[in-house]
């Protein structure tokens, strides 16, 4: 019985890690798209105003 519980919990942990990695990569892809949209044709405010 303990073996079955450990196998099920291990499988659940593995599935959770896979879903977390997938969500992380999807989030990073969205961040890149948003950053590309915001930075089209203009430089960063920090770079544009060096003395500020």
C-alpha positions in Angstrom: 0.0 0.0 0.0 2.8 2.4 0.8 4.4 1.7 -2.6 1.2 2.6 -4.4 0.9 5.9 -2.4 4.5 6.8 -3.1 4.1 6.1 -6.8 0.9 8.1 -7.1 2.4 11.0 -5.2 5.6 10.9 -7.3 3.5 10.9 -10.5 1.5 13.8 -9.2 4.7 15.7 -8.4 6.1 15.0 -11.9 2.9 16.2 -13.6 3.0 19.3 -11.4 6.6 20.0 -12.5 5.7 19.5 -16.2 2.7 21.9 -15.9 4.8 24.5 -14.1 7.6 24.4 -16.7 5.0 24.7 -19.5 3.3 27.6 -17.8 6.8 29.3 -17.3 7.7 29.0 -21.0 4.3 30.3 -22.1 4.7 33.2 -19.7 8.1 34.0 -21.0 6.8 33.9 -24.6 4.1 36.4 -23.7 6.6 38.7 -22.0 8.8 38.7 -25.1 5.8 39.6 -27.3 4.7 42.4 -24.9 8.2 43.8 -24.7 8.6 43.8 -28.4 5.3 45.6 -28.8 6.2 48.3 -26.2 9.8 48.8 -27.6 9.0 49.3 -31.3 10.8 52.3 -32.7 11.8 53.9 -29.4 14.6 53.5 -26.9 14.2 52.9 -23.2 13.5 55.9 -21.0 16.6 55.2 -19.0 18.8 55.2 -22.1 17.1 58.2 -23.6 17.7 60.4 -20.5 21.2 59.6 -19.3 21.4 62.4 -16.6 18.1 61.5 -15.0 
